[in-house]
Amino acid sequence: MLKLDKISKVYSTGTFGGKLLPAVVDVSFDIGEGEVVSLIGESGSGKSTIGKMILRLITISSGKIIFNGIDISTFKKNTLKSYYKEVQGVFQDPFSSYNPIFKADKIFTIIRQEFFPKMKDKEWEEKVDSSLKAVGLNPDQVLNKFPHQLSGGQLQRFLIARALLLDIKFLVADEIISMLDASTRVDVLNLLAELKSRGLSILFITHDLSLGYYISEKAIILYRGSVVEMGNTEKVYSNSLHPYTKMLMASVPRLDKKWEEVEVELKAKQIENTIGCVYYDRCRVPDKDAGCAGSRPPLIKVEQDHFVACKHCMKE
């Protein structure tokens, strides 16, 4: 359904824009119909940048994003409108998606004006009710309420319901539960799982390893804009091979160990090398060498549905 083919995003920085900052570098992966893929990485790894490029909120510096066989980077304004009927995004802070002076269901009115201007009132009301019930909301309890009268979980469900009004095929879920309480998180995750069972494809962007494991069939580990490991979620988690993935797994709090007993690297060194391995300066592999810094390792297949970008994982 969706394929990313060596996409990159480079920003110009500095007083006169003379310095280039690569945010995403040659990222490739695909997401099938009815598949949930977790994009996992620490803050600043480029996760949200990839989501925004898929949604065409920012431009692509190079590469292609193919949706149902069509390169979306070629879409103009009118074509984008049809694209947004099938692809939508929900973001981290639900409160920032609403204007506090309007009632929360104003977002439904905007959808109607833009995409369903000729739909009759009765039909539209039924469509809204159906979308709200699909995300576990009672229309009588949440409609005609201002954003401050609803909880963060309810507002996030509102946004998902808005996407469902368009009968979307693909959802970019960018840290959508990081601001919710624990009980509401489970509800939203189960909602995504239910939508997936109906055929919805989801890119689940998160920094939380446990959430990625819970919801997805495929996991992609991102570091400094590059994919360092990806594949079947169970294989990536249970047989982590890249040093960064191993460090992430070791960083997950455990009840059977004190915090100081878990080896965690707290600070990343800033590296200027954009040619070699992006993880070179943090890597603790005993036999790392200058060759690691001199050339960027490609993603190699280490087993069925499991790929790693590390020369030390290459089989002789």
Buried (B, 14 or more C-beta within 10 A) or exposed (E): BBBBBEBBBBEEEEEEEEEEEBBBBBBBBEBEEBBBBBBBBBEEBBBBBBBBBBBBEBEBBBBBBBBBEEBBBEBEEEEBEEBBBBBBBBBBEBEEBBEEEEBBBBBBEEBBEEBBEEEEEEEBEEBBBEBBEBBBBEBEEBBEBBBEEBEBBBBBBBBBBBBBBBEBBBBBBBBBBBBBEEEBBBBBBEBBBEBBEEEBBBBBBBBBBEBBBBBBBBBBBBBBBBBBBBBBBEBBBEBBBBBBBBBBEEBEEEEEEEEEEEEEBEEBEEBEEBEBBBBBBBBEBEEBEEEBBEEBBEBBEBEEBBBBBBBBBEEE
